[in-house]
Amino acid sequence: MVRAGATKLLEVATPGCVDYDRAVAWQERLVARRLAGGPDALLLLEHPPVYTLGRSADARHLGRAGAGDVPVRRVARGGQATYHGPGQLVGYPVVALAAQGRDVHRYLRALEEVLIATIGAFGIAAERRPGFTGVWVRGCKIASIGIAVRRWVAWHGFALNVGRDLGGFASITPCGIPGVQMTSIVREGGPGDVAGTIPVLVARFIEIFGYAGVRPLAFESDALVPAAP
Amino acid sequence: MTDVTMPKLSDTMEEGKILRWLKQPGQKVAIGDVLAEVETDKANMELEAFDEGVLSEVRVKEGESAPVGAVIAVLAPADAGRAAPRPAAPVPAAAAPAAAAESRRKPEPAMPAKSASRPSEAPPVAVRGEGRPEAARESWRPTVVGRREATAETEEAESVKASPRARRLAREHEVDLASLAGTGPGGRIVEKDIEAAIAARGTTSKKEAAPAAGAPRRGERRMELSRLRRTTAKRMSESKREVPHFYVSADIRMDEAVRLKDALAGLGGEFEGITFTHLVLKAVGVALTRVPEANASYDGDAMVLHDRVNVGLATSVEQGLIVPVVHDCDRQPLGTIVQQARAVVERARAGRFESSDLSGGTFTLSNLGMYPVSQFAAVINPPQAAILAVGTIREVPVVDAERVVPGRMMTVTLSCDHRIIDGVIAGRFLAEVRGLLERPLALVV
């Protein structure tokens, strides 16, 4: 990615486990703030179990899951059906693509690069599969990507499987690709700790997108509270 | 009438899919309203109106794709549109005008492609459209505005049904679509038909007989090399062809160097921004004075030993690879090296280097430690005799006083010109570098 933000800081929020709807509301606020000239931000969190359907998803991809206890949300991101749950590091970068070359594909490739480098830091060789956005290890999917763009500000983002329990995927057709096998960092022999993955991912993110550094960002009863630098 | 065209959201985007229309034919549209959601790869883009009016026609249905630049909808002026809304007459994406697809190859002011390479955000300018500062400063809008000119050519093109890929292939190989019978659904011309037509022309086709050097194949893009990259290509070829390279590696324990770097970084001042590259620069500078044979050049029947120790830093910039030089790495204190190296690299990256910045190098350092690169071998930068390739610092078990303990290890690889450097010289040089980095206080005092 060509960077322009070498002097810019990235605001990073790590609020822990957050309800899906609430995370969407936070992103909406961050997008509005970015459109008004605010900084780029990165939300890193886990969700309680939830199935989400991208705009181009076929509800049939949910299989049995659609009728279960786990909530289902239809969302404005690209991509198909996926599952989020504990043990998965979900990232929502709210990034102005104007500063990153105004190229949606290039941005998707850069997100893949961040994920590949993060996974690589644990000694796991991950790769792209041309035509199948996301990150793969030995033919199994380890991270999914789906973004939305509003006036050249990107939101939604990626989900990186960290922990062992991938049960939520069992009943759906993730990403609309029949027969896709999911894997995770712990299943590939790495540490299965979401909290420990966060600093590695942040370091790769600021490096690949060319930020000068990080400033913590917190949410208090849904209001944005940038911490003092 | 104002055309709404498929926006180009990426240099590599060829077509986009309409996920849904948020406005229906007959509905009023204000500037900034979201007309539709467009999908490319795994990204959804909200397509906004940059003109007001009434949506009079939707040409690409939800779930269908159209090539970049193709007309996907038409806006009528607000008054006229209400009086006589044109009936919605969606045409299949396949029939998108060839003229629109053609326009991808030409610079088109309304397309985003040109602004895509802007390195940074433009400063905010006067706001047009209340409460939309960012929208107002965009140099383009996803909704492309242009007068409709239904020429005979587009009408003709529209009457031939062909897939976007087929159209592109036909254009590249100068195949006349009208002369073909399609084998796709409903007589649609598909890629296979064009390939068959090309094959049928046999060897008489110029393009088949001798593909032009400048013509990229399908599925490939041809990017002209920058001047810098051409120079790099030439010099690297020469080096690998002329210089008999051999490679010698060493593992260096970096535990002390890590502590030192952190401590110095905490001091700030002249050490502000210190990196491992700077420590290695200083270590290499000192080691080259102790093993001067490595600070040399091959010159026919002679070996030229350099008095000065000027170490180049292989640096990646947008146009290619350059090697800004930090002068007198042996004599300058570490803090000065930190500042000089940062300044020279920054100038080089910004393309504002002074002539001395790129000249006088006697040795080169290539550091990929910021990537998960454990070790690599670099190509010598002639007429220098050696280059040191530096990998990342890894946490590994090491044997220390007969116990296995965690340690930080960095592997460096020296590429040597065997015409003047032998393995013994390489070994002595690496021993010096290793000693300096493992007991790095000597680098500061």
Chai-1 contact restraints between the chains, C-beta under 6 A:
chainA,res_idxA,chainB,res_idxB,connection_type,confidence,min_distance_angstrom,max_distance_angstrom,comment,restraint_id
A,A4,B,P119,contact,1.0,0.0,6.0,A-B,restraint_1
A,A4,B,S120,contact,1.0,0.0,6.0,A-B,restraint_2
A,L35,B,E134,contact,1.0,0.0,6.0,A-B,restraint_3
A,R55,B,L19,contact,1.0,0.0,6.0,A-B,restraint_4
A,R55,B,N44,contact,1.0,0.0,6.0,A-B,restraint_5
A,S56,B,E39,contact,1.0,0.0,6.0,A-B,restraint_6
A,A76,B,N44,contact,1.0,0.0,6.0,A-B,restraint_7
A,R77,B,N44,contact,1.0,0.0,6.0,A-B,restraint_8
A,G78,B,E39,contact,1.0,0.0,6.0,A-B,restraint_9
A,G78,B,K42,contact,1.0,0.0,6.0,A-B,restraint_10
A,G78,B,A43,contact,1.0,0.0,6.0,A-B,restraint_11
A,G78,B,N44,contact,1.0,0.0,6.0,A-B,restraint_12
A,G79,B,K42,contact,1.0,0.0,6.0,A-B,restraint_13
A,A98,B,E121,contact,1.0,0.0,6.0,A-B,restraint_14
A,A99,B,E121,contact,1.0,0.0,6.0,A-B,restraint_15
A,G101,B,A116,contact,1.0,0.0,6.0,A-B,restraint_16
A,R102,B,P112,contact,1.0,0.0,6.0,A-B,restraint_17
A,R102,B,A116,contact,1.0,0.0,6.0,A-B,restraint_18
A,D103,B,S10,contact,1.0,0.0,6.0,A-B,restraint_19
A,D103,B,D11,contact,1.0,0.0,6.0,A-B,restraint_20
A,D103,B,A116,contact,1.0,0.0,6.0,A-B,restraint_21
A,V104,B,L9,contact,1.0,0.0,6.0,A-B,restraint_22
A,V104,B,S10,contact,1.0,0.0,6.0,A-B,restraint_23
A,V104,B,A43,contact,1.0,0.0,6.0,A-B,restraint_24
A,H105,B,S10,contact,1.0,0.0,6.0,A-B,restraint_25
A,H105,B,T12,contact,1.0,0.0,6.0,A-B,restraint_26
A,H105,B,D41,contact,1.0,0.0,6.0,A-B,restraint_27
A,L108,B,D41,contact,1.0,0.0,6.0,A-B,restraint_28
A,G120,B,P372,contact,1.0,0.0,6.0,A-B,restraint_29
A,T133,B,D41,contact,1.0,0.0,6.0,A-B,restraint_30
A,T133,B,K42,contact,1.0,0.0,6.0,A-B,restraint_31
A,I145,B,K42,contact,1.0,0.0,6.0,A-B,restraint_32
A,G146,B,K42,contact,1.0,0.0,6.0,A-B,restraint_33
A,I147,B,A43,contact,1.0,0.0,6.0,A-B,restraint_34
A,A148,B,N44,contact,1.0,0.0,6.0,A-B,restraint_35
A,V149,B,A43,contact,1.0,0.0,6.0,A-B,restraint_36
A,V149,B,M45,contact,1.0,0.0,6.0,A-B,restraint_37
A,R150,B,E46,contact,1.0,0.0,6.0,A-B,restraint_38
A,R151,B,E134,contact,1.0,0.0,6.0,A-B,restraint_39
A,R151,B,A135,contact,1.0,0.0,6.0,A-B,restraint_40
